[in-house]
Amino acid sequence: MTNIPHTTASDIRRREDLKRLLPMWPAELADLSLAGRRHIIRHLERALRAERRRGRAGHFAYSISRHAALIANCKQERAALVAFEIATLGASKVRAQKSPPQKGGPL
């Protein structure tokens, strides 16, 4: 038996899409851990901010198709992160982490 991780077609497609959008090493893109997914989301958000700046400035390098791909992949990665957190931590802990702190106090 070999220690080859089980990869699905969607994992391969995800890596191929991210490879075109982000300047990251293949090992970073293949990391499906909690920390790895957060790392990819941070890179996607940074690339998305840069693409928005180029678009607003009317820069010649702005690409609407790249912008749309960044948005779609960012949404997918966020959804995958939430699903991963729910699967590993449980729904109640994820909701507790995501809920904003209560303002005010008893009257």
C-alpha positions as CSV (number, residue, x, y, z in Angstrom):
1,M,0.0,0.0,0.0
2,T,1.2,3.5,-0.7
3,N,0.5,6.7,1.2
4,I,-1.0,8.5,-1.8
5,P,-3.8,10.8,-0.5
6,H,-7.2,10.3,-2.0
7,T,-7.9,13.1,-4.5
8,T,-11.2,13.6,-6.2
9,A,-11.8,15.3,-9.6
10,S,-13.1,18.4,-7.7
11,D,-9.9,18.6,-5.7
12,I,-7.9,18.5,-8.9
13,R,-10.1,21.1,-10.6
14,R,-9.8,23.3,-7.4
15,R,-6.0,23.2,-7.5
16,E,-5.9,23.9,-11.2
17,D,-8.2,27.0,-10.8
18,L,-6.2,28.3,-7.9
19,K,-2.9,27.6,-9.7
20,R,-4.0,30.1,-12.4
21,L,-5.1,32.7,-9.9
22,L,-2.5,32.6,-7.1
23,P,1.3,32.5,-7.0
24,M,1.5,29.6,-4.5
25,W,3.4,26.4,-4.3
26,P,1.5,23.2,-5.3
27,A,1.9,21.9,-1.7
28,E,0.2,25.0,-0.4
29,L,-2.7,24.6,-2.8
30,A,-3.0,20.9,-2.0
31,D,-3.2,21.6,1.8
32,L,-6.8,20.9,2.8
33,S,-6.3,21.4,6.6
34,L,-7.9,24.2,8.5
35,A,-4.8,26.3,8.5
36,G,-4.2,25.6,4.8
37,R,-7.6,26.7,3.8
38,R,-7.3,29.9,5.8
39,H,-4.0,30.6,4.2
40,I,-5.5,30.2,0.7
41,I,-8.5,32.4,1.6
42,R,-6.1,35.1,2.8
43,H,-4.2,34.9,-0.5
44,L,-7.5,35.0,-2.5
45,E,-8.7,38.0,-0.5
46,R,-5.5,39.9,-1.1
47,A,-5.6,39.1,-4.8
48,L,-9.2,40.2,-5.0
49,R,-8.4,43.6,-3.3
50,A,-5.6,44.1,-5.8
51,E,-7.8,43.3,-8.7
52,R,-10.5,45.7,-7.4
53,R,-7.9,48.5,-7.1
54,R,-6.8,47.9,-10.7
55,G,-10.4,47.9,-11.9
56,R,-11.3,51.2,-10.1
57,A,-8.1,52.8,-11.3
58,G,-8.8,51.8,-14.9
59,H,-5.5,50.0,-15.1
60,F,-4.7,48.3,-18.4
61,A,-3.9,45.0,-16.6
62,Y,-7.4,44.7,-15.0
63,S,-9.2,41.6,-16.1
64,I,-12.9,41.2,-15.5
65,S,-12.7,37.4,-16.0
66,R,-9.9,37.2,-13.4
67,H,-12.0,39.3,-11.1
68,A,-15.0,37.0,-11.5
69,A,-12.8,33.9,-11.0
70,L,-11.3,35.3,-7.8
71,I,-14.8,36.1,-6.4
72,A,-16.1,32.6,-7.3
73,N,-13.1,30.8,-5.9
74,C,-13.1,32.9,-2.7
75,K,-16.8,32.0,-2.1
76,Q,-16.0,28.3,-2.7
77,E,-13.1,28.3,-0.3
78,R,-15.1,30.1,2.4
79,A,-17.9,27.6,2.0
80,A,-15.5,24.7,2.1
81,L,-13.9,26.2,5.2
82,V,-17.2,26.5,7.0
83,A,-18.1,22.9,6.0
84,F,-14.8,21.7,7.2
85,E,-15.1,23.5,10.5
86,I,-18.6,22.1,11.0
87,A,-17.4,18.6,10.3
88,T,-14.4,18.8,12.7
89,L,-15.6,21.1,15.4
90,G,-19.4,20.7,15.3
91,A,-22.1,23.2,14.3
92,S,-22.6,24.7,17.8
93,K,-18.9,25.6,18.3
94,V,-18.7,27.1,14.8
95,R,-21.8,29.3,15.4
96,A,-20.3,30.4,18.8
97,Q,-17.1,31.4,17.1
98,K,-18.8,33.3,14.3
99,S,-21.4,35.1,16.4
100,P,-20.4,38.8,17.1
101,P,-20.1,39.8,20.7
102,Q,-23.2,41.1,22.4
103,K,-23.3,44.9,22.8
104,G,-24.7,46.5,25.8
105,G,-25.9,44.7,28.8
106,P,-28.9,44.2,31.0
107,L,-31.0,47.3,31.3
